[in-house]
Amino acid sequence: MLRRLLSASLRRGLSTAAGGDPSLASSAEYAYRLLRRHHSDPQKLAAALSASGLDPSSPHLLDAVLRRCGAASSLALHFFQWCSPSLPSPLPSSLALLAKSFSRASSPPPPSLLAPLPSQLLGPSLLCPVLRRLPQPRLLPFALSLISARPDHDHPALFLSLLESLSKAGHVATAEQLVEELQPRLPLSLRHYTALLYGWCRQGKLDEAKHVLVRMKAADVALDVVAFNTLLAGFVADGRFEDAFELAREMERRGCPPNAVSYTTLMQGLGARGRVDEAMRVFVEMRRKGCAPDAVTYGTLVSAFCKAGKISQGYEFLDAMSREGLRVDAAVYHGFYVAHEKKEQLEECLELMERMRECRCPPDLKVYNVVIRLACKLGETKQAMALWNEMENGGLSPGVDTFAIMVSGLVGQGALIEACSYFKDMAGRGLFVAPQYGVLKDLLNALVRDEKLELAKDVWECIVSKGCELNVSAWTIWIHALYAKKHVKEACLYCLDMLEAGLMPQPDTFAKLMKGLKKLYNRHIAAEITEKVRKMAEERHVSFKMYKRRGVRDLEEKPKAKRRKGQKKSRRRQSGHGQSNRNADLLDASDDEEFSS
């Protein structure tokens, strides 16, 4: 059964990657099998790929194979290198897929596989995911071996890429070590120092950033506006606004006046902390100094005022953007929707969506997510479904978050049949994965609680038939939902399916089912489950006796923990009421004293 589910999932993934083209999907699968068979021998692999009839100049085939390789980053890199000479330039999507493969891999690819790549491709976008997978002791040897594997003329460019990648990946201390190793033969330029400044400022270690400034001064390297802005962003992120303002004045004294990025950074920091009046003063100062604000600057002010609940001032800046001919994108409008959602103003959200369409800036997926969530919260489920239809008719494809918002909102309003329909659509599109198990739990519990057992079973069968990811947590949610409403036999039968799929139930699940079966005097199912779990425990080298004890203990401790948590909340509420009553008594007493006097 599990093999059948995995193969269905694989077929669906390949057809999605190939854009519905079966020939492309079969070519990608064929290439993947060749990679698996010959990856240990590069010469045999190159010969097999050349004789396969696959087109190395097809960027769509490259993307399909990279998707098929998934977390097998070494296989993805082998095929990428085979295609690279035939492609004038790889698609950005190919580089993104390769970087994603590096980030998902259990171990990074060896330097010998990265070395043949063109130097212009070995930038932070590819190197950062690799460096994040390496443990700290291996970072410096990996960087040095990668440089030594390249021709001498590539060393300066690769040194800079490694330095920037290490800083962006949060390994700035290793970047400093790399500088010490290579500085005698590879001198530092302004970009090298800026990368180190960025790394230290991003970690909030401004004292180390000051040491970099001292080294720059000793090397007679003058700061440009990018380096100043990097340091300014560090001060702002650390909340040191006095130092940030002093640095802005220092920029003017050194003949490198702050630009729009500098002022916008200050406004972003102030706005994030609710200091909108000070952000406004920075904006006025910016205009007075003759620095023209751009769309990002206005967007920052709009977000700051909306976050502070001052929506009317936000609209004033929105109008100012239109008057100055600046492009307003959907990200600027998003702050208004969040502010309206907090005040539960659905009509204002709908009017704003109409205004966006008139301005030829159609609402994006994030906007629809907010408005659909608000409509469900206010019980306007028909309006939420109308927005959903409008979104799809406009060419937007709902994502995982959109489905989760819709299903949760409908469950909250008791519209369980509609919630099931959207959940099945979500599973059918292959969007149901582990992080959405909360949605599954809410839906199944609501269905079972509402005595819609057949509908709940239909939802579960849909998940199984679509080949969705089913781990122990998913099965536990379903089994516990059935058990909670006394459907013990059904819960046990699904537990047997879980065991057939090769998954071992949690100890408390096993203890709960055994307890229920004991009440039903159903020894046959109990014996079958026990025997299967015992064999599975032996295969995993787990003591079955300890497994049973832990299940009984968890079954007893969890209700106690919930009761203790509830008692703590109750005591806090009572102490709050008591404190408010005491405050009221004190006020009454003071009023009496004033009256008597």
C-alpha positions in Angstrom: 0.0 0.0 0.0 2.8 2.4 0.9 4.6 1.7 -2.3 1.5 2.4 -4.2 1.0 5.8 -2.4 4.7 6.8 -3.0 4.5 5.9 -6.7 1.3 7.9 -7.1 2.9 10.9 -5.4 6.0 10.5 -7.5 4.0 10.4 -10.7 2.0 13.5 -9.7 5.2 15.4 -8.8 6.9 14.6 -12.1 3.8 15.6 -14.1 3.7 18.9 -12.2 7.4 19.5 -12.8 7.0 18.8 -16.5 4.1 21.1 -16.9 1.8 18.2 -17.8 4.1 17.0 -20.6 4.3 13.2 -20.2 7.3 12.9 -22.6 9.3 15.4 -20.5 8.4 13.6 -17.4 9.6 10.2 -18.8 12.8 11.8 -20.0 13.4 13.3 -16.5 12.8 9.9 -14.9 15.2 8.2 -17.4 17.9 10.8 -16.7 17.4 10.3 -13.0 17.9 6.5 -13.3 21.1 7.0 -15.3 22.4 9.4 -12.6 21.6 6.9 -9.9 23.3 4.0 -11.8 26.5 5.7 -12.9 27.1 8.7 -10.5 30.1 7.0 -8.8 32.0 6.9 -12.2 31.8 10.4 -13.9 33.2 9.0 -17.2 30.6 6.2 -17.5 27.9 8.7 -16.5 29.0 11.2 -19.2 29.0 8.4 -21.8 25.6 7.1 -20.7 24.0 10.5 -20.8 25.5 11.3 -24.3 24.2 8.0 -25.6 20.8 8.4 -24.1 19.4 10.7 -26.7 18.5 13.4 -24.1 18.8 17.0 -25.2 21.3 18.8 -23.0 20.3 22.2 -24.5 16.8 22.0 -23.2 16.4 24.2 -20.1 13.0 22.6 -19.4 14.5 19.2 -19.2 17.2 20.5 -16.9 14.6 22.0 -14.5 12.6 18.7 -14.6 15.6 16.6 -13.8 16.7 19.0 -11.0 13.2 18.7 -9.5 13.3 14.9 -9.8 16.7 14.8 -8.0 15.2 16.6 -5.0 17.6 16.5 -2.0 20.1 14.3 -4.0 22.3 17.4 -4.6 25.3 15.4 -6.0 23.1 13.9 -8.7 21.6 17.3 -9.5 25.0 18.8 -9.8 26.2 16.0 -12.1 23.3 16.7 -14.5 23.7 20.4 -14.3 27.4 20.1 -15.3 26.5 17.9 -18.2 24.0 20.4 -19.5 26.1 23.6 -18.8 28.3 23.5 -22.0 25.2 23.2 -24.2 23.2 26.0 -22.6 24.1 29.6 -23.5 23.1 30.6 -19.9 21.1 28.5 -17.4 17.7 29.7 -16.5 17.4 31.5 -13.1 14.9 28.7 -12.2 17.7 26.1 -12.7 20.0 27.9 -10.4 17.2 28.3 -7.8 16.4 24.6 -8.0 20.1 23.7 -7.6 20.4 25.9 -4.6 17.2 24.4 -3.2 18.7 20.9 -3.7 21.8 22.0 -1.7 19.7 23.4 1.1 17.6 20.1 1.4 20.6 17.7 1.2 21.8 15.9 4.3 25.4 16.7 3.4 26.9 19.3 1.1 28.5 18.4 -2.3 32.3 17.9 -2.3 34.4 20.8 -3.6 35.5 18.5 -6.5 32.0 18.6 -7.9 31.6 22.4 -7.5 35.1 23.2 -9.0 34.1 22.6 -12.7 31.2 25.1 -12.5 31.9 28.5 -14.2 33.2 31.1 -11.8 30.3 33.4 -12.6 27.8 30.8 -11.2 29.7 30.3 -7.9 28.0 33.3 -6.2 26.3 33.6 -2.9 23.0 32.2 -4.3 24.7 28.8 -4.8 27.3 28.9 -2.1 25.1 30.0 0.8 23.0 26.8 0.9 26.1 24.7 0.8 27.8 26.6 3.6 24.7 26.4 5.8 24.9 22.6 5.7 28.5 22.4 6.8 29.4 22.1 10.5 31.6 24.9 11.8 34.9 23.0 11.9 34.6 22.1 8.2 33.8 25.5 6.9 37.4 26.9 6.5 38.9 23.6 5.0 36.0 23.5 2.5 36.5 27.1 1.4 40.3 26.6 1.1 39.9 23.4 -0.9 37.4 25.0 -3.2 39.8 27.8 -4.0 42.8 25.5 -4.5 40.7 23.4 -6.9 40.2 26.4 -9.2 42.7 28.0 -11.7 44.7 30.9 -10.3 42.9 33.5 -12.3 39.6 32.5 -10.6 40.9 32.9 -7.1 40.1 36.6 -6.5 36.5 36.3 -7.7 35.9 33.1 -5.8 37.5 34.6 -2.7 35.1 37.5 -2.8 32.1 35.1 -3.4 33.1 32.9 -0.5 33.6 35.9 1.8 30.1 37.3 0.9 28.5 33.9 1.2 30.0 33.2 4.6 28.8 36.5 5.9 25.3 36.0 4.5 25.2 32.5 5.9 26.1 33.8 9.4 29.6 32.5 9.5 31.4 35.8 9.6 34.0 34.5 12.1 35.1 31.9 9.5 35.1 34.7 6.9 37.7 36.5 9.1 39.7 33.3 9.3 39.6 33.0 5.5 40.9 36.6 5.2 43.8 35.8 7.5 44.7 32.7 5.4 44.5 34.4 2.0 45.2 38.1 2.6 48.9 38.0 1.8 48.3 36.9 -1.8 44.7 38.1 -2.2 44.4 41.8 -1.1 41.2 43.2 0.3 39.1 45.7 -1.6 36.1 47.8 -0.4 33.7 44.9 -1.3 35.6 42.5 1.0 35.4 44.9 3.9 31.7 45.6 3.2 31.0 41.9 3.3 32.6 41.6 6.8 30.8 44.7 8.0 27.5 43.2 6.8 28.2 39.9 8.6 29.0 41.5 11.9 26.2 44.0 11.8 23.7 41.3 10.9 24.7 39.4 14.1 24.5 42.6 16.1 28.2 42.5 17.0 28.9 46.2 16.4 32.2 46.2 18.3 33.7 43.7 15.8 32.3 45.9 13.0 34.2 48.8 14.4 37.4 46.8 14.3 36.7 46.3 10.5 36.5 50.1 10.2 39.8 50.5 12.0 41.4 48.0 9.5 39.9 49.9 6.6 41.3 53.1 7.8 44.8 51.5 8.3 44.6 50.1 4.7 43.5 53.5 3.5 40.3 52.2 2.1 37.5 54.9 2.1 34.0 53.9 2.9 31.4 54.4 0.2 27.6 54.9 0.7 27.0 51.1 0.6 29.5 50.4 3.5 28.0 53.3 5.5 24.5 52.0 5.0 25.5 48.6 6.1 26.8 50.0 9.4 23.7 52.2 9.7 21.5 49.1 9.3 23.4 47.4 12.1 22.9 50.4 14.5 19.2 50.5 13.6 18.7 46.7 14.0 20.3 47.0 17.5 18.0 49.9 18.4 21.0 52.3 18.8 19.3 55.2 17.0 21.5 57.9 18.6 24.6 56.2 17.0 22.7 55.8 13.8 21.9 59.5 13.6 25.5 60.4 14.5 26.7 58.1 11.7 24.3 59.9 9.2 25.9 63.2 10.3 29.4 61.7 9.9 28.5 60.6 6.3 27.8 64.3 5.5 31.1 65.4 7.1 33.0 62.9 5.0 31.4 64.1 1.7 29.3 60.9 1.4 25.8 62.2 2.2 23.0 59.8 3.1 20.9 58.6 0.2 17.3 57.3 0.0 18.4 53.9 1.3 20.0 55.5 4.4 16.9 57.5 5.3 14.6 54.6 4.5 16.6 52.4 6.9 16.2 54.9 9.7 12.4 55.1 9.0 12.0 51.3 8.9 13.6 50.9 12.3 11.6 53.7 13.9 8.4 52.6 12.3 8.9 49.0 13.5 9.2 50.2 17.1 6.0 52.4 16.7 8.0 55.7 16.7 6.1 57.1 13.7 6.5 60.7 14.7 10.2 60.4 14.7 10.1 58.5 11.4 8.1 61.4 10.0 10.7 63.9 11.2 13.4 61.8 9.3 11.2 62.0 6.2 10.9 65.8 6.5 14.7 66.0 7.0 15.2 63.9 3.9 13.1 66.2 1.8 14.8 69.3 3.2 18.2 67.9 2.2 17.0 67.5 -1.3 17.0 63.6 -1.3 14.0 62.5 -3.3 12.0 59.7 -1.6 11.4 56.6 -3.7 8.5 54.0 -3.7 10.3 52.0 -0.9 10.4 55.1 1.3 6.8 55.8 0.9 5.9 52.2 1.4 7.9 52.2 4.6 5.9 55.2 5.9 2.6 53.6 4.9 3.4 50.4 6.7 4.6 52.3 9.8 1.4 54.4 10.0 -0.9 51.4 9.3 0.9 49.4 12.0 0.4 52.2 14.5 -3.4 52.2 13.6 -3.2 55.6 11.9 -4.8 54.5 8.7 -5.8 57.9 7.5 -2.2 59.2 7.5 -1.3 56.0 5.5 -3.8 56.9 2.8 -2.3 60.4 2.6 1.1 59.0 1.7 -0.6 56.6 -0.8 -2.1 59.6 -2.5 1.3 61.3 -2.5 2.8 58.4 -4.3 0.2 58.6 -7.0 0.7 62.4 -7.4 4.5 61.9 -7.8 4.0 59.2 -10.4 5.6 56.4 -8.3 4.5 52.9 -8.9 2.4 51.4 -6.1 2.6 47.7 -5.8 0.5 45.2 -3.9 3.1 45.1 -1.0 2.3 48.7 -0.2 -1.4 48.0 0.0 -0.9 45.0 2.3 -0.3 47.2 5.4 -3.8 48.7 5.0 -5.4 45.3 4.8 -3.7 44.1 8.0 -4.8 47.3 9.8 -8.4 46.9 8.6 -8.3 43.3 9.6 -7.4 44.3 13.2 -10.4 46.6 13.3 -12.6 44.0 11.6 -13.5 46.4 8.7 -14.5 44.1 5.9 -16.3 46.7 3.8 -13.1 48.9 3.8 -11.1 45.9 2.6 -13.5 45.3 -0.3 -13.4 49.0 -1.3 -9.7 49.0 -1.2 -9.6 46.0 -3.5 -11.7 47.8 -6.0 -9.4 50.8 -5.8 -6.4 48.6 -6.5 -8.1 47.3 -9.7 -8.8 50.8 -10.8 -5.1 51.7 -10.4 -4.2 48.6 -12.5 -2.6 47.0 -9.4 -4.7 43.8 -9.0 -4.7 42.3 -5.5 -2.1 39.5 -5.0 -2.4 36.3 -3.0 -1.3 37.9 0.3 -4.2 40.4 0.0 -6.7 37.7 -0.7 -5.4 35.7 2.3 -6.1 38.6 4.7 -9.6 39.4 3.3 -10.7 35.8 3.1 -9.5 35.3 6.7 -11.4 38.4 7.9 -14.6 37.3 6.0 -14.5 33.9 7.6 -13.9 35.4 11.0 -17.0 37.7 10.7 -19.1 34.7 9.6 -19.3 35.9 5.9 -18.6 32.5 4.5 -20.4 33.3 1.2 -18.3 36.4 0.7 -15.1 34.4 1.4 -16.1 31.8 -1.2 -16.9 34.6 -3.7 -13.5 36.1 -3.1 -11.9 32.7 -3.7 -13.7 32.3 -7.1 -12.7 35.9 -8.0 -9.1 35.1 -7.1 -8.9 32.0 -9.3 -10.8 33.7 -12.2 -8.1 36.4 -12.0 -5.4 33.9 -12.7 -4.1 33.5 -9.2 -3.5 30.0 -7.9 -4.2 29.5 -4.2 -1.2 28.4 -2.2 -0.9 26.3 1.0 -1.6 29.3 3.2 -4.7 30.3 1.3 -6.2 26.8 1.6 -5.3 26.6 5.3 -7.0 29.9 6.0 -10.1 28.9 4.1 -10.5 25.5 5.7 -9.8 26.8 9.2 -12.2 29.7 8.7 -15.0 27.4 7.4 -14.5 24.9 10.3 -14.7 27.8 12.8 -18.0 28.8 11.3 -19.4 25.3 11.3 -19.5 25.1 7.5 -18.0 21.6 7.5 -19.2 20.3 4.1 -17.7 23.3 2.4 -14.5 22.9 4.4 -14.2 19.3 3.3 -14.6 20.4 -0.3 -11.7 22.9 -0.1 -9.6 20.4 1.9 -10.0 17.8 -0.8 -9.0 20.3 -3.4 -5.9 21.1 -1.4 -5.0 17.4 -1.2 -5.7 17.0 -4.9 -3.3 19.7 -5.8 -0.5 18.1 -3.7 -0.4 21.0 -1.2 -1.2 19.0 1.9 2.1 18.4 3.8 3.2 18.1 7.4 3.0 21.8 8.5 -0.8 21.8 7.7 -1.5 19.0 10.2 -3.2 21.5 12.4 -5.8 22.1 9.7 -6.3 18.3 9.4 -6.8 18.0 13.2 -9.4 20.8 13.4 -11.3 19.4 10.4 -11.4 15.8 11.5 -12.2 16.6 15.1 -15.0 18.9 14.1 -16.5 16.2 11.7 -16.3 13.4 14.3 -17.7 15.7 17.0 -20.6 16.7 14.7 -21.4 13.0 14.0 -20.3 13.3 10.4 -18.2 10.1 10.5 -18.7 9.1 6.9 -17.7 12.5 5.7 -14.6 12.3 7.9 -13.7 8.9 6.5 -14.2 10.3 3.0 -11.7 13.1 3.8 -9.1 10.6 5.1 -9.6 8.3 2.0 -9.0 11.4 -0.2 -5.7 12.0 1.6 -4.6 8.4 1.1 -5.7 8.1 -2.5 -3.9 11.4 -3.5 -0.6 10.1 -2.2 -0.2 12.9 0.4 2.5 12.8 3.0 1.3 10.7 5.9 3.6 10.3 8.9 2.9 9.1 12.4 1.4 12.5 13.4 -1.2 12.4 10.7 -2.3 8.8 11.6 -2.3 9.8 15.3 -4.6 12.8 14.7 -7.2 10.5 12.8 -7.0 7.6 15.3 -7.4 9.9 18.3 -10.3 11.8 16.7 -12.1 8.5 16.3 -11.3 7.3 19.7 -12.5 10.5 21.4 -16.0 9.9 20.2 -16.0 6.2 21.2 -15.4 4.9 17.7 -12.9 2.5 19.2 -13.2 -0.3 16.6 -12.8 2.0 13.7 -9.7 3.6 15.4 -8.2 0.1 15.8 -8.8 -0.8 12.1 -7.1 2.4 11.0 -4.2 1.6 13.4 -3.8 -1.7 11.6 -3.6 0.2 8.3 -1.0 2.4 9.8 1.1 -0.6 10.9 0.7 -2.1 7.3 2.2 1.2 6.0 5.3 0.5 8.2 4.6 3.2 10.8 4.7 2.5 14.5 2.1 4.2 16.7 3.0 6.4 19.6 3.1 4.7 23.0 0.1 6.6 24.3 -1.9 5.7 21.1 -1.2 2.0 21.7 -2.1 2.3 25.4 -5.3 4.1 24.6 -6.4 1.5 22.0 -5.6 -1.4 24.3 -7.7 0.3 27.1 -10.6 0.8 24.7 -10.5 -2.8 23.4 -10.4 -4.1 26.9 -13.7 -2.4 27.6 -15.1 -3.9 24.4 -13.8 -7.4 25.2 -12.3 -7.5 21.7 -9.3 -9.7 22.3 -8.8 -10.7 18.7 -8.0 -7.1 17.4 -6.0 -6.4 20.5 -3.8 -9.4 20.0 -3.3 -8.6 16.3 -2.2 -5.0 17.0 0.0 -6.1 19.9 1.8 -8.7 17.8 2.5 -6.3 15.0 3.7 -3.6 17.3 5.9 -6.2 19.1 7.6 -7.2 15.8 8.0 -3.6 14.8 9.6 -2.8 18.2 12.1 -5.7 17.7 13.0 -4.4 14.3 13.7 -1.0 15.8 15.6 -2.5 18.7 13.1 -1.0 21.2 12.1 -2.8 24.4 8.4 -3.6 24.0 7.9 -3.7 27.8 9.4 -0.1 28.1 7.2 1.0 25.2 4.1 -0.2 27.0 5.1 1.4 30.3 5.7 4.7 28.6 2.3 4.6 26.9 0.5 4.0 30.2 2.5 6.7 31.9 1.8 9.2 29.1 -1.9 8.3 29.2 -2.0 9.1 32.9 0.3 12.2 32.9 -1.3 14.1 29.9 -4.7 14.7 31.6 -2.9 15.7 34.8 -0.8 18.2 32.9 -3.9 19.6 31.2 -5.7 20.0 34.5 -2.7 21.7 36.1 -2.5 24.1 33.1 -6.2 24.9 33.5 -5.9 25.4 37.2 -3.0 27.9 36.6 -5.1 29.8 34.1 -8.0 29.8 36.5 -5.8 31.1 39.4 -4.4 33.9 37.2 -7.9 35.0 36.2 -9.1 34.9 39.8 -6.0 36.9 40.9 -6.7 39.4 38.2 -10.3 39.8 39.3 -9.2 40.1 42.9 -6.7 42.7 42.1 -9.3 44.7 40.1 -11.7 44.4 43.0 -9.1 45.7 45.4 -8.3 48.6 43.1 -12.1 49.4 42.9 -12.3 49.3 46.7 -9.4 51.7 47.0 -11.0 54.0 44.6 -14.3 53.9 46.4 -12.5 54.6 49.7 -10.7 57.6 48.2 -14.1 58.9 46.9 -15.6 58.5 50.3 -12.7 60.4 51.9 -13.1 63.2 49.4 -16.9 63.4 50.0 -16.5 63.4 53.8 -13.9 66.2 53.6 
